[in-house]
Each structure stands twice: as C-alpha cells, then as structure tokens.
Amino acid sequence: MPFVLDNSIVMRWLFSNGSQDAVDYAIRIFEQLNQEDQIACVPAIWSLEVGNVIVRAEA
C-alpha cells in the first residue's frame, strides 16, 4: 500500500526545524520508507505547497 507523504514531513527533512518531536517523527518516517521499500505518493497540490514553503523561507 502506498504511503501518502505530507509536505510538512518533507519540509522537516529539508530544513530540520520545528519541535524536536516533529523532527524525530520525520526522521522515523524517512527511515521506515527506506527500510520497507515503500512507495510514497503525494497529493496533487504537493508541488505548490513545497514551492510556497521554499519561497516563504527565502523571504
């Protein structure tokens, strides 16, 4: 079964910010996806969400 990947998890991988619990959770998700060779799916608006976060982070 595919795993639906949320933008907030990916942004934690990219920026490593947020609460320590949130960062630890994102790392656990990354490790789980690697260990189980799962397929990650993203919502149709995912690229817009990523772009928005990156633009706001650079401002």
MODELLER restraints for C-alpha pairs under 7 A, 6 or more apart:
rsr = mdl.restraints
at = mdl.atoms
rsr.add(forms.Gaussian(group=physical.xy_distance, feature=features.Distance(at['CA:2:A'], at['CA:38:A']), mean=6.52, stdev=0.5))
rsr.add(forms.Gaussian(group=physical.xy_distance, feature=features.Distance(at['CA:2:A'], at['CA:39:A']), mean=5.08, stdev=0.5))
rsr.add(forms.Gaussian(group=physical.xy_distance, feature=features.Distance(at['CA:2:A'], at['CA:40:A']), mean=5.59, stdev=0.5))
rsr.add(forms.Gaussian(group=physical.xy_distance, feature=features.Distance(at['CA:2:A'], at['CA:41:A']), mean=6.25, stdev=0.5))
rsr.add(forms.Gaussian(group=physical.xy_distance, feature=features.Distance(at['CA:3:A'], at['CA:39:A']), mean=6.22, stdev=0.5))
rsr.add(forms.Gaussian(group=physical.xy_distance, feature=features.Distance(at['CA:3:A'], at['CA:40:A']), mean=4.68, stdev=0.5))
rsr.add(forms.Gaussian(group=physical.xy_distance, feature=features.Distance(at['CA:3:A'], at['CA:41:A']), mean=5.88, stdev=0.5))
rsr.add(forms.Gaussian(group=physical.xy_distance, feature=features.Distance(at['CA:4:A'], at['CA:40:A']), mean=5.77, stdev=0.5))
rsr.add(forms.Gaussian(group=physical.xy_distance, feature=features.Distance(at['CA:4:A'], at['CA:41:A']), mean=4.80, stdev=0.5))
rsr.add(forms.Gaussian(group=physical.xy_distance, feature=features.Distance(at['CA:4:A'], at['CA:42:A']), mean=5.50, stdev=0.5))
rsr.add(forms.Gaussian(group=physical.xy_distance, feature=features.Distance(at['CA:5:A'], at['CA:40:A']), mean=5.97, stdev=0.5))
rsr.add(forms.Gaussian(group=physical.xy_distance, feature=features.Distance(at['CA:5:A'], at['CA:41:A']), mean=5.89, stdev=0.5))
rsr.add(forms.Gaussian(group=physical.xy_distance, feature=features.Distance(at['CA:5:A'], at['CA:42:A']), mean=5.22, stdev=0.5))
rsr.add(forms.Gaussian(group=physical.xy_distance, feature=features.Distance(at['CA:6:A'], at['CA:42:A']), mean=6.78, stdev=0.5))
rsr.add(forms.Gaussian(group=physical.xy_distance, feature=features.Distance(at['CA:7:A'], at['CA:46:A']), mean=6.49, stdev=0.5))
rsr.add(forms.Gaussian(group=physical.xy_distance, feature=features.Distance(at['CA:7:A'], at['CA:49:A']), mean=6.76, stdev=0.5))
rsr.add(forms.Gaussian(group=physical.xy_distance, feature=features.Distance(at['CA:7:A'], at['CA:50:A']), mean=6.63, stdev=0.5))
rsr.add(forms.Gaussian(group=physical.xy_distance, feature=features.Distance(at['CA:9:A'], at['CA:26:A']), mean=5.31, stdev=0.5))
rsr.add(forms.Gaussian(group=physical.xy_distance, feature=features.Distance(at['CA:12:A'], at['CA:23:A']), mean=6.05, stdev=0.5))
rsr.add(forms.Gaussian(group=physical.xy_distance, feature=features.Distance(at['CA:12:A'], at['CA:26:A']), mean=6.37, stdev=0.5))
rsr.add(forms.Gaussian(group=physical.xy_distance, feature=features.Distance(at['CA:13:A'], at['CA:26:A']), mean=6.77, stdev=0.5))
rsr.add(forms.Gaussian(group=physical.xy_distance, feature=features.Distance(at['CA:16:A'], at['CA:23:A']), mean=6.31, stdev=0.5))
rsr.add(forms.Gaussian(group=physical.xy_distance, feature=features.Distance(at['CA:17:A'], at['CA:23:A']), mean=6.77, stdev=0.5))
